Amino acid sequence: MKGIPKVLNVIMSVVVLILLVIIFNQNRNQTTQDVKVESLVNQNEGLLVQIENLQKENKEVNNQAQELSYIRPEFLQGEWDKIILETYDEEVVIDSKAVIEAFRNQFGGTRQTDSPYPSGYPIEFTFHIYSGDQKYTFISLENDFFMNAEMDTFYRSEKDYTQLAKAFLSKPIDYLDENLFSKLYHSGMIVGEKEFPFPVLDSFRIKGIASSFASIKKEEMNSQPIVEDYIEKFIFYYYGDKYYMTLYDEYINVSDEQSTIDLWYKTPQDGNFSILAVLSAG
């Protein structure tokens, strides 16, 4: 029995030794893991700093690019004296200050851009802008794009600048069979005489007036009524032709420059004012 305590001591010693080895290994593994974790944390912090720096650089680059894109092109910086619209067989000179200003406003938001076409350039017409001793020549492309005469710089307008060409250049053969309403609807420009004595090139307004005229309740008359002074008179410019819409209290007269059209309609008074409201709306 005396030998048993010695055996127990040996066993206890072995157990203690094993425990010490296990604890040592655990501590060593924990230390290694701690080192790895600390290294990963440091790496992550470094990456976060790099990401933040890259985001700042990207923001600065975007701001610079945006500032550059919003620089007004040279041809918009001076006053315009004259505009010439040109096709292969026609040239129209525009020297009315009011029309020039309306045309200029169509280039609000113009930005220089890349070529919109991989190859080839669908050309509609050429327009020349005269400003002091400078002449700027541009070629009209599709979808509000245009390019300079050297064909190396491209632009795009936020508005439809081709409205002026629809107003003054001769109508293409494709439009010869259009009815009267369609011609009013697709006119390039309108000008009022009393309340709205200025050129309007906004196709939304022009189409709105034509649509209001088509939709209001009216009755075509066989003869001209006895009328007093008119409320407003609009001239519709459609591919070189002019059409007139004269609004009275209870009548509308539609005619053309050649006196081949002279239509009279009886209307409710509020119908005519609904036409005027198209231009009055904000």
RACOR-V467880 format. One record per residue. PHI is phi in degrees with one decimal (none if undefined). Layout:
BEGIN
PHI
PHI
END
This chain:
BEGIN
none
-66.4
-76.8
-66.1
-55.8
-62.7
-63.2
-62.5
-62.1
-65.2
-62.2
-61.4
-62.8
-64.5
-60.4
-60.3
-62.3
-63.0
-60.9
-63.2
-64.3
-62.6
-62.6
-62.9
-64.7
-62.4
-63.4
-65.2
-64.9
-63.5
-62.1
-62.7
-63.5
-61.3
-62.9
-63.5
-61.8
-62.0
-64.7
-64.8
-61.8
-63.5
-62.3
-62.5
-62.7
-63.4
-65.9
-61.5
-63.5
-62.9
-61.7
-62.0
-64.3
-64.8
-63.1
-64.3
-63.4
-62.9
-64.3
-64.2
-63.1
-62.4
-63.8
-64.6
-63.9
-66.5
-62.7
-64.6
-69.2
-94.7
-68.2
-68.3
-58.6
-58.3
-68.6
-97.8
-90.5
-110.5
-75.9
-99.5
-101.6
-160.6
-129.0
-121.9
-96.0
-141.6
-121.3
-65.4
-131.9
-151.9
-142.4
-123.1
-97.7
-113.8
-124.1
-69.3
-60.4
-66.5
-68.8
-59.8
-66.8
-64.0
-65.4
-59.5
-63.8
-69.8
-99.9
-62.5
82.2
-64.7
-127.8
-72.1
-144.9
-77.3
-59.6
-80.1
-126.5
-68.7
-164.1
79.2
-133.8
-62.8
-104.4
-101.5
-161.5
-113.3
-129.7
-110.4
-111.7
-106.0
-136.5
62.2
-95.2
-103.8
-127.8
-115.6
-116.7
-130.5
-109.1
-74.3
-117.3
-80.1
57.4
69.8
-86.3
-155.3
-138.1
-73.1
-63.8
-76.2
60.7
-124.4
-133.0
-117.7
-136.0
-143.3
-96.1
-77.7
-119.5
-83.9
-72.1
-72.4
-56.4
-64.3
-67.0
-66.1
-81.8
-115.6
-76.5
-61.1
-69.3
-70.1
-58.4
-58.9
-102.7
-64.2
-96.6
-69.6
-79.6
-60.5
-59.7
-63.1
-66.7
-63.3
-63.9
-98.6
-62.3
-86.0
-155.2
-129.3
-137.6
-86.6
-122.7
-110.5
-74.1
-127.3
-85.6
-148.2
-70.7
-122.0
-107.8
-73.2
-62.4
-62.8
-68.9
-61.9
-65.5
-65.5
-65.4
-62.6
-67.6
-63.6
-61.4
-69.9
-92.9
-70.0
-70.5
-155.4
-128.8
-69.7
-104.7
-84.8
-146.1
-74.0
-80.5
-81.3
-124.6
-97.5
-62.1
-82.5
-80.6
-156.5
-133.1
-105.9
-106.6
-98.5
-99.8
-129.0
46.7
89.4
-99.9
-122.8
-125.9
-115.9
-124.2
-108.9
-104.1
-112.6
-58.7
-132.2
-140.9
-133.4
-117.2
-119.4
-143.6
-127.3
-66.1
-85.9
61.2
-91.0
-124.3
-154.1
-107.2
-119.9
-131.2
-92.0
-135.9
-70.3
-60.6
-68.4
-65.1
-66.3
-71.4
-66.9
-67.1
-64.2
-63.7
-60.8
-85.5
-78.0
-64.6
-70.8
END
